[in-house]
Amino acid sequence: MNTILLVTNHLKLAMKINAAGNNRGFFINNFTNISDIDSYLSSSKIVGIVWDLEVTKTFKDSLKELKSVRENFHGPIITIEKKHHSEHEQAIFEAHLDDYIIDPNDGLGIILRIEQRNWVYNQVNSDSDDTKVNKHDSLMKYKNFTVDLKHFQVKYNDDNMKLTPKEFYLMNYLIRHSGMVLSREKIYNGVWGSEQDEFSYISSRIVDMHVSHLRDKLKTLANDEAKIKTIRGFGYQFE
């Protein structure tokens, strides 16, 4: 049974998430002591993390721990908080975490988000007609870039670009759709995996922020061979 790591000391919330997870076929492993997390990550395969930001004394403490967890876990990490703080939300996404949920009323919505983001993370292993993929070693070639789908790396002339997990998924998506003009909404749905009735201002900012970070890394390449162009009024184009 797939395991979701739940970090919270709120009993009612834990019970809701446990019930929803069990109904969807997940085992929920609840932690109240964050000091035990590292050893669990290194010894167990989990499919997602749900982190209550109130499990630590301050937000800064949680953010520090979450950044450390992100370095070792390449899967969905969802954070929850009782009240919305815009500076917390910005810091969460800048740390390349997957979601920031305010005062969840039920556990099902959280479990569904874990399922959907797992689907997105797994898409990097699927074939595409847009680029050349070697099925035996899961390598995708584009110009002087090599996307290693197995080890979640992008190399330029054999040098690892050292992308964060979210930058990797964004780069992979852009390469697969190279030459196409992509709206911010399309990029968000393709990378973050969230189909929405209404594309929000916050979602647009998330896309712009991650595109900006990826651009900075592309600019450091020796030949400056690939660019993410801004197409005014439409979105972005990678070529």
C-alpha positions in Angstrom: 0.0 0.0 0.0 1.3 3.5 -0.9 2.2 5.7 2.0 1.6 9.4 2.6 3.6 11.1 5.3 1.4 13.4 7.4 3.2 15.9 9.7 0.7 17.4 12.2 -0.1 17.4 15.9 -3.8 18.3 15.3 -5.8 15.1 16.1 -9.0 16.1 14.3 -7.2 17.0 11.1 -5.1 13.8 11.3 -8.3 11.7 11.7 -9.9 13.3 8.6 -6.8 12.8 6.4 -6.4 9.2 7.7 -10.0 8.4 6.9 -9.8 9.9 3.4 -6.5 8.3 2.7 -7.7 4.8 3.7 -10.8 5.2 1.5 -8.5 5.9 -1.4 -6.1 3.1 -0.7 -3.3 5.0 1.1 -1.6 4.3 4.3 -1.2 7.5 6.3 1.9 7.6 8.5 1.4 10.5 11.0 4.4 12.3 12.5 4.2 14.8 15.3 8.0 15.0 15.9 9.9 16.4 12.9 13.2 15.0 14.1 12.1 11.5 13.0 11.4 12.5 9.4 14.9 12.3 7.8 15.4 8.7 8.9 12.0 7.8 7.5 12.6 9.4 4.2 15.9 7.5 3.7 14.4 4.1 4.6 10.9 4.2 3.2 9.3 4.9 -0.2 6.5 7.4 0.1 4.2 9.0 -2.5 3.5 12.3 -0.9 4.0 14.6 2.2 1.3 16.7 3.9 2.9 19.2 6.3 0.9 21.3 8.8 2.9 24.5 9.2 1.8 24.8 12.8 3.7 21.7 13.8 6.7 23.9 14.6 6.8 27.0 16.8 7.4 29.4 13.9 6.8 29.4 10.2 10.6 29.9 9.7 11.2 26.6 11.5 8.8 24.7 9.2 10.3 26.4 6.1 13.8 25.4 7.1 12.8 21.8 7.6 10.7 21.7 4.4 13.7 23.0 2.3 15.8 20.1 3.7 13.0 17.6 3.0 12.6 18.9 -0.6 16.3 18.2 -1.3 15.8 14.5 -0.5 12.2 13.9 -1.7 11.2 14.3 -5.3 7.5 14.0 -5.0 4.4 16.1 -4.0 4.7 18.1 -0.8 1.6 19.9 0.3 1.5 22.5 3.1 -1.5 23.5 5.1 -2.1 26.4 7.5 -5.1 27.6 9.5 -5.0 31.2 8.3 -3.7 32.7 5.0 -0.4 34.7 5.1 0.7 36.0 1.7 4.3 36.0 2.7 4.1 32.4 3.8 2.5 31.4 0.5 5.2 33.1 -1.5 8.0 31.5 0.5 6.3 28.0 0.1 6.3 28.3 -3.7 9.8 29.8 -3.8 11.0 26.8 -1.9 9.5 24.7 -4.8 6.8 23.0 -2.7 3.7 21.9 -4.5 0.7 23.6 -2.7 -0.4 25.8 0.1 -3.9 25.0 1.5 -5.8 27.1 4.0 -7.8 25.5 6.8 -8.9 22.3 5.0 -12.4 21.3 5.8 -11.9 17.7 4.9 -9.2 15.3 4.1 -10.4 14.2 0.7 -9.3 17.4 -1.0 -5.7 16.9 0.3 -5.6 13.2 -0.8 -6.9 14.1 -4.3 -4.1 16.7 -4.6 -1.5 14.1 -3.7 -2.9 11.8 -6.3 -3.0 14.4 -9.0 0.5 15.7 -8.4 1.8 12.1 -8.4 0.2 11.8 -11.8 2.1 14.9 -13.0 5.4 13.7 -11.5 5.0 10.4 -13.3 4.4 12.1 -16.6 8.1 12.7 -17.0 8.5 9.0 -17.7 6.0 9.0 -20.5 7.0 9.0 -24.2 6.4 12.0 -26.4 6.4 12.4 -30.2 7.8 16.0 -29.8 11.3 14.8 -28.9 13.5 11.8 -29.3 13.3 9.5 -26.3 15.4 6.4 -25.8 13.2 3.9 -24.0 16.1 1.8 -22.8 17.9 4.6 -20.8 15.0 7.1 -20.5 17.1 9.9 -22.0 15.5 12.7 -24.1 17.7 14.8 -26.4 17.1 18.4 -27.5 20.0 20.4 -29.0 22.8 20.1 -26.5 20.4 19.2 -23.6 19.9 15.8 -22.2 16.9 15.2 -20.0 17.5 12.2 -17.8 14.0 11.0 -16.8 15.3 8.3 -14.5 17.5 10.5 -12.4 15.5 13.7 -12.7 18.4 15.7 -14.2 18.9 18.0 -17.1 22.4 18.1 -18.5 23.9 20.7 -20.9 27.0 19.3 -22.7 27.1 16.6 -20.1 27.1 19.1 -17.2 24.3 18.8 -14.7 22.3 22.0 -14.6 21.4 21.3 -10.9 17.7 22.1 -11.3 15.3 22.0 -8.4 12.5 19.4 -8.8 10.0 22.0 -10.1 12.5 23.5 -12.4 13.2 20.0 -13.8 9.5 19.4 -14.5 9.2 22.9 -16.1 12.3 22.4 -18.3 11.0 18.9 -19.3 7.6 20.4 -20.3 9.2 23.2 -22.2 11.5 20.9 -24.2 8.6 18.6 -25.0 6.7 21.6 -26.4 9.7 23.4 -27.9 8.7 26.0 -30.6 5.1 26.2 -29.4 3.6 29.3 -27.9 2.4 28.2 -24.4 0.0 30.2 -22.3 0.6 30.5 -18.6 -2.5 28.5 -17.9 -1.3 25.7 -20.2 2.1 25.6 -18.5 0.5 25.6 -15.0 -1.8 22.8 -15.9 1.0 20.8 -17.5 3.6 21.2 -14.8 1.5 21.6 -11.6 -1.3 19.4 -12.9 -4.2 21.5 -11.7 -7.2 21.9 -14.1 -9.1 25.0 -12.9 -12.4 26.5 -13.9 -10.7 29.9 -13.5 -7.0 30.5 -13.9 -6.0 32.7 -11.0 -3.6 35.6 -10.6 -1.7 33.6 -8.1 -1.3 30.7 -10.5 0.0 33.1 -13.1 2.6 34.5 -10.7 3.8 31.0 -9.8 4.5 30.3 -13.5 6.2 33.7 -14.0 8.4 33.1 -10.9 9.6 29.7 -11.9 10.2 30.7 -15.5 12.3 33.6 -14.2 14.4 31.2 -12.1 14.9 28.8 -15.0 15.8 31.7 -17.3 18.6 32.8 -14.9 20.1 29.3 -15.1 19.8 29.1 -18.9 21.7 32.5 -19.2 24.7 30.9 -17.5 25.2 28.4 -20.3 28.3 28.8 -22.4 26.6 29.3 -25.7 23.3 30.8 -24.4 21.8 28.4 -26.9 18.2 28.1 -25.6 15.9 30.8 -24.5 12.5 31.2 -23.0 10.9 34.0 -25.0 8.0 36.1 -23.7 5.2 36.3 -26.2 3.4 39.4 -25.2 -0.3 38.8 -24.7 0.1 35.0 -25.1 2.7 33.5 -22.8 6.1 31.8 -23.4 8.0 30.0 -26.1 11.0 27.8 -25.6 13.5 27.5 -28.5 
